[in-house]
């Protein structure tokens, strides 16, 4: 999955961008008060994308 596609999905699901780290972007789900990081690779493995969604309390993108 493309990184931009995953970020767009997370924003649509109500997650908020917090900050850029050294090699990651940090996102926050204000409804559930959960955070997760997304690596700055152009391509994110499907299993990692599912884990990020799970960490943020969002259903995985199909």
C-alpha positions as a Markdown table, in Angstrom:
| # | Residue | x | y | z |
|---|---|---|---|---|
| 1 | Unk | 0.0 | 0.0 | 0.0 |
| 2 | Unk | 1.3 | 3.5 | -0.8 |
| 3 | Unk | 2.1 | 5.6 | 2.2 |
| 4 | Unk | 0.0 | 8.6 | 0.9 |
| 5 | Unk | -3.0 | 6.3 | 0.5 |
| 6 | Unk | -2.7 | 5.0 | 4.1 |
| 7 | Unk | -2.4 | 8.6 | 5.4 |
| 8 | Unk | -5.4 | 9.7 | 3.4 |
| 9 | Unk | -7.4 | 6.8 | 4.8 |
| 10 | Unk | -6.4 | 7.5 | 8.4 |
| 11 | Unk | -7.4 | 11.2 | 8.1 |
| 12 | Unk | -10.8 | 10.2 | 6.7 |
| 13 | Unk | -11.3 | 7.9 | 9.7 |
| 14 | Unk | -10.8 | 10.8 | 12.1 |
| 15 | Unk | -7.1 | 10.4 | 13.0 |
| 16 | Unk | -5.0 | 13.5 | 13.3 |
| 17 | Unk | -1.4 | 14.2 | 12.2 |
| 18 | Unk | 0.7 | 15.1 | 15.3 |
| 19 | Unk | 4.3 | 15.6 | 14.2 |
| 20 | Unk | 7.2 | 14.3 | 12.0 |
| 21 | Unk | 9.9 | 12.3 | 13.8 |
| 22 | Unk | 13.3 | 11.4 | 12.5 |
| 23 | Unk | 12.1 | 8.7 | 10.1 |
| 24 | Unk | 8.4 | 8.4 | 11.0 |
| 25 | Unk | 5.2 | 10.4 | 11.1 |
| 26 | Unk | 3.1 | 10.3 | 14.3 |
| 27 | Unk | -0.7 | 10.0 | 14.1 |
| 28 | Unk | -3.3 | 10.2 | 16.9 |
| 29 | Unk | -6.9 | 9.1 | 17.2 |
| 30 | Unk | -8.5 | 11.7 | 19.5 |
| 31 | Unk | -11.7 | 9.6 | 20.0 |
| 32 | Unk | -9.9 | 6.6 | 21.4 |
| 33 | Unk | -6.7 | 8.5 | 22.5 |
| 34 | Unk | -4.4 | 6.1 | 20.6 |
| 35 | Unk | -1.2 | 6.9 | 18.8 |
| 36 | Unk | 0.9 | 5.1 | 16.1 |
| 37 | Unk | 3.8 | 5.9 | 13.8 |
| 38 | Unk | 4.0 | 5.5 | 10.0 |
| 39 | Unk | 7.5 | 5.0 | 8.5 |
| 40 | Unk | 8.5 | 7.4 | 5.7 |
| 41 | Unk | 8.8 | 4.8 | 3.0 |
| 42 | Unk | 6.9 | 5.2 | -0.3 |
| 43 | Unk | 5.5 | 1.7 | 0.1 |
| 44 | Unk | 4.1 | 0.3 | 3.4 |
| 45 | Unk | 3.7 | -3.5 | 3.8 |
| 46 | Unk | 0.1 | -4.7 | 4.0 |
| 47 | Unk | 0.7 | -6.3 | 7.4 |
| 48 | Unk | 2.2 | -3.1 | 8.7 |
| 49 | Unk | -0.7 | -1.0 | 7.4 |
| 50 | Unk | -3.1 | -3.4 | 9.2 |
| 51 | Unk | -1.1 | -3.1 | 12.4 |
| 52 | Unk | -1.1 | 0.7 | 12.2 |
| 53 | Unk | -4.9 | 0.7 | 11.7 |
| 54 | Unk | -5.2 | -1.7 | 14.7 |
| 55 | Unk | -3.0 | 0.5 | 16.9 |
| 56 | Unk | -5.2 | 3.5 | 16.1 |
| 57 | Unk | -8.5 | 1.6 | 16.6 |
| 58 | Unk | -9.5 | 1.9 | 13.0 |
| 59 | Unk | -10.8 | -0.9 | 10.8 |
| 60 | Unk | -8.2 | -2.0 | 8.2 |
| 61 | Unk | -8.6 | -0.6 | 4.7 |
| 62 | Unk | -9.7 | -3.3 | 2.2 |
